[in-house]
Amino acid sequence: MKASLGLDFGTESVRALLVSLNGQELASKAVRYRHGQILATLPGSSQPLPAHFALQHPGDWGIAAARAVRAALAMASLDAEDVVGIGVDFTSCTMLPTGADGTPLCLLEAFETEPQAWPKLWKHHAAQQQTDRMNAVARDRGEKFLSRYGGTIGLEWFFPKMLEVLEKAPRVYEATAVWVEAGDWFVWQLVGGNASELPRSTCQAGYKGLWNAEEGYPSEEYLGAVNPKFAGVVKDKMPGRLLAPGVSAGGLTREAAKRLGLREGTPVSTAIIDAHAGVPGAGAAEPDTLVMVLGTSSCHMLNSARDQFVQGAAGVVKDGILPGFFGYETGQAAVGDAFEWLRKLTGQRNFANLTSEAALIAPGADGVRCLDWFNGCRTPLMDGSLTGAFTGLTLHHTPAHLYRALLEGSAFGLRWIVELLREGGVPVKRFVATGGLPHHNPLVVQVYADVLGEDILVHPCKQGPALGAAILGALAAKAFSSPREAILAMATPQAGMAATFQPNCSLGPIYATLYSEYRRLAAASCSSSNDNPQPRGSFVP
């Protein structure tokens, strides 16, 4: 049996998924990173990291991937020759500085104690000043690229993080030969080649790197206006070739094949952002379907025939998800992360009791309201400095009330996103949930359905992004003639087993009132902050 391998690099672990070319899941193995998220101190150091830092160890990615792939091969009883292609999805924007040969600077003795030399995880939020300046200069200059990103450059994106290094650690910036997304870096390690041959993903560049096929990256004039020393960053420190996901970036080198236990020369797809991989993984081959990839954070992806400006969309990229469509990315910065934070904060051992008690609480959480911006607001405000809140608390409220309010706040954030898309002229006709969270937490899907007033399908594959990556690996191997054919063959066979969550229509008027309260709370939170000016756009429906 021939299979394709999907490697899904998440925030805490990597998953290897082997899928046959007719959609049969053969084996799945997740391996956690040794260092996990580096949030407090660098490995081997007691010096606290600066505020809002979130880093990773690049050595973890390769070691964990090798363990996961070898274990999956053994579980599936497959030989190396049975794997026809490899796809890679990765968190984004997770990025790092390297030397000309791809060696991460943090692995060099000269930079191992410098936090700015380490890979910055997607949730690294220390570049707020740089993000604000890039936005201000872009608006003053009337830069056209802003319209593709809902009018705002995001705090988590590629250029602000590079600019942060230039201004906070110029020695690291000068030593950097290559700035690269972690997903692109890992594919580069698999296929080899010099820096000029580095396979950069049009998906990662388009959504997180301010790139598009017609105009390329932002101009030297704009970057120089942000900081004169930043003007040449693209031509001097961003070499490589831009390729679409599903296109072969090359074949496995002998060394990489030996580490993974695979065949030398096996085609490797260009990388894709993890959430975007969830779209083909959820069987969404047609437009106007909102694919909700729910995990630590959430990304809500949609393919459309229409190219529209949508306030606060994290990106609109032609062919960014699948060829022939305009791919829209929106999302929420804290979902599973926020649930886990609340569980720990309230001293709950697990989610079982918390969920069962929250399910018995009526909509509105007995007066408790939640603004779910515990890691900033991604869509629609694109402001990582915004903070979350609980209101209406009294002494009789329990952890379950807080949890119920948090679930509802998350659902209201999603409803706001859907309304923005529709009001912007982008149809949203169907809802599919994927990722680990919908399978582990059906209550959140039911609350989402009730708040939206829409059916939500949960694709039976519990590893939607990994399946999407495997589909792209099969495309890189030319096992199918088109993305649609590959999706229909490898993802759609499971769609008949999808669970459907239907809304309780009697709750519609109740949630409409609660949603209006959520929007008023959002407006009050922003206007009361001395550090954040009133964001643009309408708050109150």
Order of alpha helices (4+ residues) and beta strands (2+ residues): beta-beta-beta-alpha-beta-beta-alpha-alpha-alpha-beta-alpha-beta-alpha-alpha-alpha-beta-beta-alpha-beta-beta-alpha-beta-beta-beta-beta-alpha-alpha-beta-beta-alpha-beta-alpha-alpha-beta-alpha-alpha-alpha-beta-alpha
